[in-house]
Amino acid sequence: MTILENLENYLLTEIAADLGKKSLAPDEDLLDRGTIDSLGMMKLIVFIEETFGIKVIDEEIVPENFQTLNSMTGFVEQKMKNM
């Protein structure tokens, strides 16, 4: 499973399960659409840290890193590359 697929699966089953979506577009604005709220963001960060073995620091918790599946995937890839 790719990073993007892992993130999408987690979001659909754990964060946005009540929205009834079957998929998320890679460039869909998840923050603007309300797919991810503040509690969901914290859960997502824990998931990312545990799943991909990276540490997300406070300064990295900005909309640009978590707005879309593509931006999250790029963020995770960059963090993993810099380990």
C-alpha positions in Angstrom: 0.0 0.0 0.0 1.4 3.4 -0.9 1.6 6.4 1.5 -1.3 8.0 -0.3 -3.4 4.9 0.0 -2.6 4.4 3.6 -3.6 8.0 4.4 -6.8 7.8 2.4 -7.8 4.5 4.0 -7.2 6.0 7.5 -9.1 9.2 6.8 -12.1 7.3 5.3 -12.3 4.7 8.1 -11.3 6.7 11.2 -11.6 10.4 10.6 -14.4 10.9 8.0 -16.3 7.6 8.4 -19.6 9.5 9.2 -19.4 11.4 5.9 -20.1 8.1 3.9 -17.4 8.8 1.3 -15.9 5.9 -0.6 -12.8 7.8 -1.8 -11.1 11.1 -1.6 -9.6 13.0 -4.6 -5.8 13.5 -4.2 -6.2 17.3 -4.5 -9.5 17.6 -2.5 -9.2 20.3 0.1 -9.8 18.3 3.2 -9.6 21.2 5.6 -11.9 23.6 3.7 -14.5 20.8 3.2 -14.4 19.9 6.9 -13.3 16.4 6.3 -10.6 16.9 8.9 -11.3 18.9 12.1 -9.0 19.8 14.9 -9.5 16.5 16.8 -9.2 14.6 13.5 -5.9 16.4 12.8 -4.4 15.2 16.1 -5.5 11.6 15.4 -4.1 11.9 11.9 -0.7 13.1 13.2 -0.5 10.2 15.7 -1.3 7.8 12.9 1.3 9.3 10.6 4.0 9.2 13.3 3.2 5.6 14.2 2.7 4.3 10.7 5.6 5.9 9.0 8.0 6.2 11.9 8.4 10.0 11.7 8.1 12.8 14.2 5.8 15.7 13.3 6.9 18.8 15.2 4.6 21.7 16.1 6.0 24.0 13.5 5.1 21.5 10.8 1.4 21.4 11.7 0.3 23.9 9.1 -2.4 23.8 6.5 0.0 23.4 3.6 1.2 20.0 5.0 -2.3 18.6 5.6 -4.6 20.2 3.2 -4.8 17.4 0.6 -3.8 13.8 0.3 -1.1 14.9 -2.1 0.3 17.5 0.3 0.3 15.0 3.1 2.0 12.4 1.0 4.7 14.8 0.0 5.2 15.9 3.6 5.6 12.3 4.8 7.9 11.4 1.9 10.1 14.4 2.7 10.2 13.6 6.4 11.1 10.0 5.6 13.8 11.1 3.2 15.4 13.3 5.8 15.6 10.6 8.5 
